[in-house]
Amino acid sequence: MSESRKNAAALTRRATLTTGALVGVDGLLNATPAAAAPRESARYTRGWAVLREASGERGAAVVESLRDIAPDLGRYVVEFAYGDVFSRAGLDLRQRELVTVAALAAAGDTASQLDFHMDAALNVGVRPAEIIEALIHLVPFVGFPRALNAVGVARKVFAAGDVTFEPPVMEEGGDRYERGKEKLLEIDGAHGLEVVESLKDIAPDLGRYIVEFTFGDVYHRPWLSAPSRQLVTVGALTAVGDTAPQLRVHIGAALNVGLSARQVVETLIHVVPYAGFPRTLNAIGVARAVFEERNSSR
């Protein structure tokens, strides 16, 4: 395929909406906030700028596709998801797109939205290997099926954008349990070992799998930083819901690896457009307890 045809194909794909509608590329490039939302506001203008920075003309296409059926929904996407949430300080766009991909993959049945946000992640500088690594990292928290489905979406996104990379392959070595125990202590501290010890009277092998697979295999992989892993973990657990004990451990781990309390809270707020207020409110309650416990122990 010639370079010009590749470029044209890429533009056509970016104009294909998550809803399945198609908007002309010229119209997208000429779209303005006022055209998409008659009641333009400062929030809308701010959100529009962030949306275009993250996703280019593809974001404009999503808003445009809603004008004939739910224009206010399109306006809320711009004003709230991007004007209020994405534009907040505390996390950069790379971190926010990683959290978004994690939350969507954890929620399941979100292929169209994953396609959109994986494309946006690449657009803001997340490396292809980091996207795949984030999906591998999710396996202990949401299972193989959702991770496999998300990897399938990533394959399509990479192919459509002519993205090529050499997928890393881990060379295993040493004792998995000892390696995992060392990583568990590094990430979760003594509390992580307490969780494993608590299983010895009923499911000791489950505790062993946590150490060997979650920490000896997955956390041990070097292609995603420790802070990024905890952003992915906290975002995914919040999106799944009903994970208060695990969130308690991993919010603590986020602080252990250098994330600030503000960054943890920003991660939870960021999940609202993708998993809703109830799950985020529950997660905020867990974070409050972790922060209070940390402060009281000083």
Short mmCIF file of the C-alpha atoms (twelve columns), coordinates in Angstrom:
data_MODEL
# 
_entry.id   MODEL 
# 
loop_
_atom_site.group_PDB 
_atom_site.id 
_atom_site.type_symbol 
_atom_site.label_atom_id 
_atom_site.label_alt_id 
_atom_site.label_comp_id 
_atom_site.label_asym_id 
_atom_site.label_seq_id 
_atom_site.Cartn_x 
_atom_site.Cartn_y 
_atom_site.Cartn_z 
_atom_site.pdbx_PDB_model_num 
ATOM 1   C CA . MET A 1   0.000   0.000   0.000  1 
ATOM 2   C CA . SER A 2   1.348   3.450   -0.911 1 
ATOM 3   C CA . GLU A 3   2.074   5.990   1.826  1 
ATOM 4   C CA . SER A 4   -0.746  8.273   0.620  1 
ATOM 5   C CA . ARG A 5   -3.247  5.404   0.694  1 
ATOM 6   C CA . LYS A 6   -2.079  4.432   4.186  1 
ATOM 7   C CA . ASN A 7   -2.607  7.989   5.365  1 
ATOM 8   C CA . ALA A 8   -6.047  8.128   3.779  1 
ATOM 9   C CA . ALA A 9   -6.975  4.812   5.373  1 
ATOM 10  C CA . ALA A 10  -5.835  6.029   8.761  1 
ATOM 11  C CA . LEU A 11  -7.944  9.173   8.436  1 
ATOM 12  C CA . THR A 12  -10.972 7.139   7.376  1 
ATOM 13  C CA . ARG A 13  -10.571 4.872   10.374 1 
ATOM 14  C CA . ARG A 14  -10.293 7.809   12.766 1 
ATOM 15  C CA . ALA A 15  -13.591 9.079   11.385 1 
ATOM 16  C CA . THR A 16  -15.300 5.762   12.160 1 
ATOM 17  C CA . LEU A 17  -17.202 6.275   15.379 1 
ATOM 18  C CA . THR A 18  -17.512 4.042   18.385 1 
ATOM 19  C CA . THR A 19  -21.249 4.071   17.643 1 
ATOM 20  C CA . GLY A 20  -20.661 2.783   14.134 1 
ATOM 21  C CA . ALA A 21  -21.559 6.033   12.352 1 
ATOM 22  C CA . LEU A 22  -19.257 7.679   9.841  1 
ATOM 23  C CA . VAL A 23  -18.653 11.413  9.523  1 
ATOM 24  C CA . GLY A 24  -16.761 13.030  6.657  1 
ATOM 25  C CA . VAL A 25  -13.142 13.835  7.450  1 
ATOM 26  C CA . ASP A 26  -13.423 17.401  6.118  1 
ATOM 27  C CA . GLY A 27  -16.378 18.051  8.405  1 
ATOM 28  C CA . LEU A 28  -14.489 16.760  11.405 1 
ATOM 29  C CA . LEU A 29  -11.447 18.880  10.787 1 
ATOM 30  C CA . ASN A 30  -13.634 21.968  10.427 1 
ATOM 31  C CA . ALA A 31  -15.845 21.167  13.425 1 
ATOM 32  C CA . THR A 32  -15.957 23.722  16.212 1 
ATOM 33  C CA . PRO A 33  -17.234 23.564  19.767 1 
ATOM 34  C CA . ALA A 34  -20.125 25.855  18.870 1 
ATOM 35  C CA . ALA A 35  -21.211 23.544  16.034 1 
ATOM 36  C CA . ALA A 36  -21.367 20.577  18.376 1 
ATOM 37  C CA . ALA A 37  -22.903 22.390  21.360 1 
ATOM 38  C CA . PRO A 38  -25.082 25.450  20.791 1 
ATOM 39  C CA . ARG A 39  -24.759 26.407  24.466 1 
ATOM 40  C CA . GLU A 40  -21.004 26.763  24.449 1 
ATOM 41  C CA . SER A 41  -19.483 27.225  27.884 1 
ATOM 42  C CA . ALA A 42  -16.023 27.578  29.357 1 
ATOM 43  C CA . ARG A 43  -16.235 23.941  30.423 1 
ATOM 44  C CA . TYR A 44  -17.134 22.913  26.896 1 
ATOM 45  C CA . THR A 45  -14.333 24.932  25.340 1 
ATOM 46  C CA . ARG A 46  -11.830 23.496  27.807 1 
ATOM 47  C CA . GLY A 47  -13.136 19.959  27.285 1 
ATOM 48  C CA . TRP A 48  -13.103 20.303  23.516 1 
ATOM 49  C CA . ALA A 49  -9.449  21.312  23.582 1 
ATOM 50  C CA . VAL A 50  -8.484  18.350  25.771 1 
ATOM 51  C CA . LEU A 51  -10.589 15.943  23.705 1 
ATOM 52  C CA . ARG A 52  -8.907  17.060  20.499 1 
ATOM 53  C CA . GLU A 53  -5.464  16.911  22.112 1 
ATOM 54  C CA . ALA A 54  -6.042  13.341  23.263 1 
ATOM 55  C CA . SER A 55  -7.924  11.881  20.318 1 
ATOM 56  C CA . GLY A 56  -7.667  14.257  17.385 1 
ATOM 57  C CA . GLU A 57  -10.553 14.351  14.913 1 
ATOM 58  C CA . ARG A 58  -11.840 11.015  16.158 1 
ATOM 59  C CA . GLY A 59  -13.131 12.637  19.346 1 
ATOM 60  C CA . ALA A 60  -14.952 15.245  17.306 1 
ATOM 61  C CA . ALA A 61  -16.578 12.436  15.342 1 
ATOM 62  C CA . VAL A 62  -18.046 10.879  18.483 1 
ATOM 63  C CA . VAL A 63  -19.654 14.165  19.491 1 
ATOM 64  C CA . GLU A 64  -20.906 14.794  15.963 1 
ATOM 65  C CA . SER A 65  -22.483 11.322  15.785 1 
ATOM 66  C CA . LEU A 66  -24.768 12.127  18.720 1 
ATOM 67  C CA . ARG A 67  -26.276 15.338  17.340 1 
ATOM 68  C CA . ASP A 68  -29.255 13.593  15.715 1 
ATOM 69  C CA . ILE A 69  -30.245 11.456  18.715 1 
ATOM 70  C CA . ALA A 70  -28.652 12.644  21.996 1 
ATOM 71  C CA . PRO A 71  -26.856 15.968  21.542 1 
ATOM 72  C CA . ASP A 72  -26.801 16.634  25.276 1 
ATOM 73  C CA . LEU A 73  -24.992 13.331  25.797 1 
ATOM 74  C CA . GLY A 74  -22.289 14.536  23.429 1 
ATOM 75  C CA . ARG A 75  -22.140 17.816  25.326 1 
ATOM 76  C CA . TYR A 76  -21.752 15.949  28.643 1 
ATOM 77  C CA . VAL A 77  -18.910 13.897  27.165 1 
ATOM 78  C CA . VAL A 78  -17.086 17.108  26.320 1 
ATOM 79  C CA . GLU A 79  -18.013 19.151  29.389 1 
ATOM 80  C CA . PHE A 80  -17.793 16.520  32.102 1 
ATOM 81  C CA . ALA A 81  -15.486 13.720  30.905 1 
ATOM 82  C CA . TYR A 82  -12.972 16.091  29.316 1 
ATOM 83  C CA . GLY A 83  -13.751 19.614  30.560 1 
ATOM 84  C CA . ASP A 84  -14.094 18.587  34.206 1 
ATOM 85  C CA . VAL A 85  -12.241 15.278  34.646 1 
ATOM 86  C CA . PHE A 86  -9.547  14.897  31.979 1 
ATOM 87  C CA . SER A 87  -8.448  18.507  32.402 1 
ATOM 88  C CA . ARG A 88  -7.731  18.164  36.126 1 
ATOM 89  C CA . ALA A 89  -4.186  18.473  37.407 1 
ATOM 90  C CA . GLY A 90  -2.532  15.580  39.247 1 
ATOM 91  C CA . LEU A 91  -2.268  13.083  36.391 1 
ATOM 92  C CA . ASP A 92  -0.977  13.727  32.877 1 
ATOM 93  C CA . LEU A 93  -2.738  12.554  29.722 1 
ATOM 94  C CA . ARG A 94  -0.548  9.462   29.432 1 
ATOM 95  C CA . GLN A 95  -1.473  8.372   32.935 1 
ATOM 96  C CA . ARG A 96  -5.130  9.170   32.381 1 
ATOM 97  C CA . GLU A 97  -5.326  7.104   29.204 1 
ATOM 98  C CA . LEU A 98  -3.611  4.160   30.928 1 
ATOM 99  C CA . VAL A 99  -6.161  4.346   33.749 1 
ATOM 100 C CA . THR A 100 -8.979  4.591   31.203 1 
ATOM 101 C CA . VAL A 101 -7.782  1.536   29.282 1 
ATOM 102 C CA . ALA A 102 -7.478  -0.385  32.564 1 
ATOM 103 C CA . ALA A 103 -10.952 0.600   33.751 1 
ATOM 104 C CA . LEU A 104 -12.577 -0.245  30.418 1 
ATOM 105 C CA . ALA A 105 -10.783 -3.579  30.096 1 
ATOM 106 C CA . ALA A 106 -11.753 -4.452  33.672 1 
ATOM 107 C CA . ALA A 107 -15.395 -3.552  33.055 1 
ATOM 108 C CA . GLY A 108 -15.597 -5.865  30.027 1 
ATOM 109 C CA . ASP A 109 -17.877 -5.573  26.977 1 
ATOM 110 C CA . THR A 110 -16.349 -2.215  26.043 1 
ATOM 111 C CA . ALA A 111 -14.561 -3.017  22.792 1 
ATOM 112 C CA . SER A 112 -15.603 0.174   20.983 1 
ATOM 113 C CA . GLN A 113 -14.529 2.396   23.852 1 
ATOM 114 C CA . LEU A 114 -11.281 0.456   24.293 1 
ATOM 115 C CA . ASP A 115 -10.555 0.938   20.601 1 
ATOM 116 C CA . PHE A 116 -11.072 4.691   20.986 1 
ATOM 117 C CA . HIS A 117 -8.953  5.032   24.135 1 
ATOM 118 C CA . MET A 118 -6.127  2.742   23.029 1 
ATOM 119 C CA . ASP A 119 -5.868  4.927   19.939 1 
ATOM 120 C CA . ALA A 120 -5.874  8.011   22.173 1 
ATOM 121 C CA . ALA A 121 -3.236  6.442   24.437 1 
ATOM 122 C CA . LEU A 122 -0.933  5.995   21.453 1 
ATOM 123 C CA . ASN A 123 -1.708  9.546   20.381 1 
ATOM 124 C CA . VAL A 124 -0.567  11.011  23.721 1 
ATOM 125 C CA . GLY A 125 2.629   8.980   23.853 1 
ATOM 126 C CA . VAL A 126 1.839   5.687   25.582 1 
ATOM 127 C CA . ARG A 127 4.034   3.043   23.959 1 
ATOM 128 C CA . PRO A 128 2.401   -0.043  22.392 1 
ATOM 129 C CA . ALA A 129 4.372   -2.279  24.764 1 
ATOM 130 C CA . GLU A 130 2.991   -0.323  27.735 1 
ATOM 131 C CA . ILE A 131 -0.587  -0.872  26.565 1 
ATOM 132 C CA . ILE A 132 -0.016  -4.610  26.228 1 
ATOM 133 C CA . GLU A 133 1.808   -4.722  29.552 1 
ATOM 134 C CA . ALA A 134 -1.109  -2.986  31.268 1 
ATOM 135 C CA . LEU A 135 -3.455  -5.653  29.889 1 
ATOM 136 C CA . ILE A 136 -1.180  -8.487  31.042 1 
ATOM 137 C CA . HIS A 137 -1.028  -6.810  34.441 1 
ATOM 138 C CA . LEU A 138 -4.824  -6.973  34.712 1 
ATOM 139 C CA . VAL A 139 -4.998  -10.772 34.540 1 
ATOM 140 C CA . PRO A 140 -4.663  -11.399 38.310 1 
ATOM 141 C CA . PHE A 141 -7.362  -8.785  38.978 1 
ATOM 142 C CA . VAL A 142 -9.986  -9.364  36.269 1 
ATOM 143 C CA . GLY A 143 -9.033  -12.715 34.729 1 
ATOM 144 C CA . PHE A 144 -7.775  -14.007 31.409 1 
ATOM 145 C CA . PRO A 145 -10.994 -13.595 29.354 1 
ATOM 146 C CA . ARG A 146 -11.197 -9.818  29.747 1 
ATOM 147 C CA . ALA A 147 -7.465  -9.417  29.226 1 
ATOM 148 C CA . LEU A 148 -7.606  -11.583 26.096 1 
ATOM 149 C CA . ASN A 149 -10.558 -9.602  24.730 1 
ATOM 150 C CA . ALA A 150 -8.708  -6.342  25.348 1 
ATOM 151 C CA . VAL A 151 -5.558  -7.660  23.648 1 
ATOM 152 C CA . GLY A 152 -7.729  -8.503  20.647 1 
ATOM 153 C CA . VAL A 153 -8.849  -4.875  20.503 1 
ATOM 154 C CA . ALA A 154 -5.242  -3.699  20.803 1 
ATOM 155 C CA . ARG A 155 -4.268  -5.913  17.866 1 
ATOM 156 C CA . LYS A 156 -6.899  -4.204  15.689 1 
ATOM 157 C CA . VAL A 157 -5.902  -0.720  16.847 1 
ATOM 158 C CA . PHE A 158 -2.218  -1.368  16.134 1 
ATOM 159 C CA . ALA A 159 -2.965  -2.871  12.715 1 
ATOM 160 C CA . ALA A 160 -5.254  -0.010  11.709 1 
ATOM 161 C CA . GLY A 161 -2.642  2.546   12.681 1 
ATOM 162 C CA . ASP A 162 0.278   0.642   11.116 1 
ATOM 163 C CA . VAL A 163 1.823   0.392   14.595 1 
ATOM 164 C CA . THR A 164 4.580   -2.176  14.801 1 
ATOM 165 C CA . PHE A 165 6.669   -3.166  17.785 1 
ATOM 166 C CA . GLU A 166 8.623   -6.143  19.024 1 
ATOM 167 C CA . PRO A 167 6.547   -7.688  21.821 1 
ATOM 168 C CA . PRO A 168 8.739   -8.392  24.829 1 
ATOM 169 C CA . VAL A 169 9.026   -11.955 26.078 1 
ATOM 170 C CA . MET A 170 9.944   -12.633 29.691 1 
ATOM 171 C CA . GLU A 171 12.854  -14.950 30.343 1 
ATOM 172 C CA . GLU A 172 11.954  -16.828 33.494 1 
ATOM 173 C CA . GLY A 173 14.640  -17.722 35.960 1 
ATOM 174 C CA . GLY A 174 15.107  -18.479 39.622 1 
ATOM 175 C CA . ASP A 175 12.554  -19.499 42.208 1 
ATOM 176 C CA . ARG A 176 9.161   -17.975 41.347 1 
ATOM 177 C CA . TYR A 177 7.934   -17.995 44.941 1 
ATOM 178 C CA . GLU A 178 11.005  -16.298 46.355 1 
ATOM 179 C CA . ARG A 179 11.022  -13.783 43.518 1 
ATOM 180 C CA . GLY A 180 7.338   -13.107 44.089 1 
ATOM 181 C CA . LYS A 181 7.729   -12.804 47.845 1 
ATOM 182 C CA . GLU A 182 10.461  -10.213 47.377 1 
ATOM 183 C CA . LYS A 183 8.306   -8.213  44.948 1 
ATOM 184 C CA . LEU A 184 5.255   -8.539  47.204 1 
ATOM 185 C CA . LEU A 185 7.167   -7.058  50.130 1 
ATOM 186 C CA . GLU A 186 8.483   -4.282  47.888 1 
ATOM 187 C CA . ILE A 187 5.033   -3.333  46.601 1 
ATOM 188 C CA . ASP A 188 2.577   -4.166  49.376 1 
ATOM 189 C CA . GLY A 189 4.788   -4.375  52.429 1 
ATOM 190 C CA . ALA A 190 4.093   -6.742  55.313 1 
ATOM 191 C CA . HIS A 191 0.336   -6.469  54.801 1 
ATOM 192 C CA . GLY A 192 0.637   -8.386  51.551 1 
ATOM 193 C CA . LEU A 193 2.263   -11.312 53.314 1 
ATOM 194 C CA . GLU A 194 -0.482  -11.182 55.942 1 
ATOM 195 C CA . VAL A 195 -3.030  -11.802 53.185 1 
ATOM 196 C CA . VAL A 196 -1.090  -14.852 52.011 1 
ATOM 197 C CA . GLU A 197 -0.678  -16.158 55.563 1 
ATOM 198 C CA . SER A 198 -4.423  -15.784 56.184 1 
ATOM 199 C CA . LEU A 199 -5.115  -18.381 53.492 1 
ATOM 200 C CA . LYS A 200 -2.976  -21.168 54.928 1 
ATOM 201 C CA . ASP A 201 -5.811  -22.772 56.892 1 
ATOM 202 C CA . ILE A 202 -8.250  -22.959 53.985 1 
ATOM 203 C CA . ALA A 203 -6.566  -22.414 50.583 1 
ATOM 204 C CA . PRO A 204 -2.780  -22.415 50.909 1 
ATOM 205 C CA . ASP A 205 -2.324  -22.995 47.185 1 
ATOM 206 C CA . LEU A 206 -4.313  -19.829 46.477 1 
ATOM 207 C CA . GLY A 207 -1.826  -17.899 48.592 1 
ATOM 208 C CA . ARG A 208 1.027   -19.542 46.717 1 
ATOM 209 C CA . TYR A 209 -0.500  -18.619 43.360 1 
ATOM 210 C CA . ILE A 210 -0.826  -14.994 44.496 1 
ATOM 211 C CA . VAL A 211 2.881   -14.911 45.295 1 
ATOM 212 C CA . GLU A 212 4.125   -16.921 42.326 1 
ATOM 213 C CA . PHE A 213 1.886   -15.649 39.547 1 
ATOM 214 C CA . THR A 214 0.757   -12.152 40.552 1 
ATOM 215 C CA . PHE A 215 4.107   -11.031 41.928 1 
ATOM 216 C CA . GLY A 216 6.671   -13.579 40.742 1 
ATOM 217 C CA . ASP A 217 5.447   -13.569 37.146 1 
ATOM 218 C CA . VAL A 218 3.382   -10.433 36.434 1 
ATOM 219 C CA . TYR A 219 4.643   -7.716  38.770 1 
ATOM 220 C CA . HIS A 220 8.197   -8.863  38.104 1 
ATOM 221 C CA . ARG A 221 7.947   -7.874  34.420 1 
ATOM 222 C CA . PRO A 222 10.019  -4.734  33.700 1 
ATOM 223 C CA . TRP A 223 7.994   -3.129  30.895 1 
ATOM 224 C CA . LEU A 224 5.706   -1.017  33.049 1 
ATOM 225 C CA . SER A 225 6.862   1.123   35.960 1 
ATOM 226 C CA . ALA A 226 5.740   0.353   39.513 1 
ATOM 227 C CA . PRO A 227 3.697   3.598   39.783 1 
ATOM 228 C CA . SER A 228 2.006   2.876   36.432 1 
ATOM 229 C CA . ARG A 229 1.164   -0.646  37.583 1 
ATOM 230 C CA . GLN A 230 -0.561  0.740   40.662 1 
ATOM 231 C CA . LEU A 231 -2.486  3.313   38.633 1 
ATOM 232 C CA . VAL A 232 -3.687  0.463   36.416 1 
ATOM 233 C CA . THR A 233 -4.531  -1.723  39.425 1 
ATOM 234 C CA . VAL A 234 -6.434  0.946   41.353 1 
ATOM 235 C CA . GLY A 235 -8.327  2.036   38.233 1 
ATOM 236 C CA . ALA A 236 -9.301  -1.538  37.396 1 
ATOM 237 C CA . LEU A 237 -10.353 -2.511  40.930 1 
ATOM 238 C CA . THR A 238 -12.487 0.624   41.195 1 
ATOM 239 C CA . ALA A 239 -14.188 -0.139  37.886 1 
ATOM 240 C CA . VAL A 240 -14.884 -3.737  38.905 1 
ATOM 241 C CA . GLY A 241 -16.522 -2.676  42.168 1 
ATOM 242 C CA . ASP A 242 -17.022 -4.660  45.385 1 
ATOM 243 C CA . THR A 243 -13.247 -4.858  45.900 1 
ATOM 244 C CA . ALA A 244 -12.760 -2.846  49.097 1 
ATOM 245 C CA . PRO A 245 -10.238 -5.227  50.755 1 
ATOM 246 C CA . GLN A 246 -8.138  -5.401  47.585 1 
ATOM 247 C CA . LEU A 247 -8.367  -1.643  47.035 1 
ATOM 248 C CA . ARG A 248 -7.155  -1.118  50.595 1 
ATOM 249 C CA . VAL A 249 -4.029  -3.159  49.856 1 
ATOM 250 C CA . HIS A 250 -3.357  -1.569  46.472 1 
ATOM 251 C CA . ILE A 251 -4.032  2.019   47.472 1 
ATOM 252 C CA . GLY A 252 -1.472  1.417   50.195 1 
ATOM 253 C CA . ALA A 253 0.843   -0.073  47.582 1 
ATOM 254 C CA . ALA A 254 0.354   2.994   45.377 1 
ATOM 255 C CA . LEU A 255 1.665   5.153   48.213 1 
ATOM 256 C CA . ASN A 256 4.513   2.690   48.799 1 
ATOM 257 C CA . VAL A 257 5.792   3.026   45.221 1 
ATOM 258 C CA . GLY A 258 5.787   6.818   45.230 1 
ATOM 259 C CA . LEU A 259 2.333   7.919   44.123 1 
ATOM 260 C CA . SER A 260 0.887   10.732  46.214 1 
ATOM 261 C CA . ALA A 261 -2.465  10.712  47.972 1 
ATOM 262 C CA . ARG A 262 -3.579  13.330  45.455 1 
ATOM 263 C CA . GLN A 263 -2.671  11.078  42.532 1 
ATOM 264 C CA . VAL A 264 -4.613  8.210   44.101 1 
ATOM 265 C CA . VAL A 265 -7.682  10.421  44.499 1 
ATOM 266 C CA . GLU A 266 -7.273  11.709  40.939 1 
ATOM 267 C CA . THR A 267 -7.200  8.120   39.695 1 
ATOM 268 C CA . LEU A 268 -10.468 7.378   41.476 1 
ATOM 269 C CA . ILE A 269 -12.144 10.551  40.175 1 
ATOM 270 C CA . HIS A 270 -10.939 9.716   36.669 1 
ATOM 271 C CA . VAL A 271 -12.855 6.425   36.744 1 
ATOM 272 C CA . VAL A 272 -16.223 8.170   37.249 1 
ATOM 273 C CA . PRO A 273 -17.051 8.627   33.513 1 
ATOM 274 C CA . TYR A 274 -16.304 4.938   32.894 1 
ATOM 275 C CA . ALA A 275 -17.711 3.175   35.975 1 
ATOM 276 C CA . GLY A 276 -20.012 5.734   37.591 1 
ATOM 277 C CA . PHE A 277 -20.220 7.600   40.878 1 
ATOM 278 C CA . PRO A 278 -21.246 4.737   43.229 1 
ATOM 279 C CA . ARG A 279 -18.123 2.655   42.640 1 
ATOM 280 C CA . THR A 280 -15.900 5.707   42.855 1 
ATOM 281 C CA . LEU A 281 -17.577 6.852   46.078 1 
ATOM 282 C CA . ASN A 282 -16.990 3.412   47.582 1 
ATOM 283 C CA . ALA A 283 -13.339 3.562   46.525 1 
ATOM 284 C CA . ILE A 284 -12.960 7.058   47.996 1 
ATOM 285 C CA . GLY A 285 -14.162 5.665   51.318 1 
ATOM 286 C CA . VAL A 286 -11.409 3.041   51.182 1 
ATOM 287 C CA . ALA A 287 -8.804  5.664   50.277 1 
ATOM 288 C CA . ARG A 288 -9.893  7.864   53.193 1 
ATOM 289 C CA . ALA A 289 -9.374  4.964   55.595 1 
ATOM 290 C CA . VAL A 290 -5.926  4.172   54.160 1 
ATOM 291 C CA . PHE A 291 -4.818  7.814   54.362 1 
ATOM 292 C CA . GLU A 292 -6.063  8.161   57.941 1 
ATOM 293 C CA . GLU A 293 -4.283  4.958   58.942 1 
ATOM 294 C CA . ARG A 294 -1.040  6.163   57.355 1 
ATOM 295 C CA . ASN A 295 -1.291  9.547   59.066 1 
ATOM 296 C CA . SER A 296 -2.054  8.048   62.472 1 
ATOM 297 C CA . SER A 297 0.923   5.695   62.264 1 
ATOM 298 C CA . ARG A 298 3.423   8.518   61.718 1 
# 
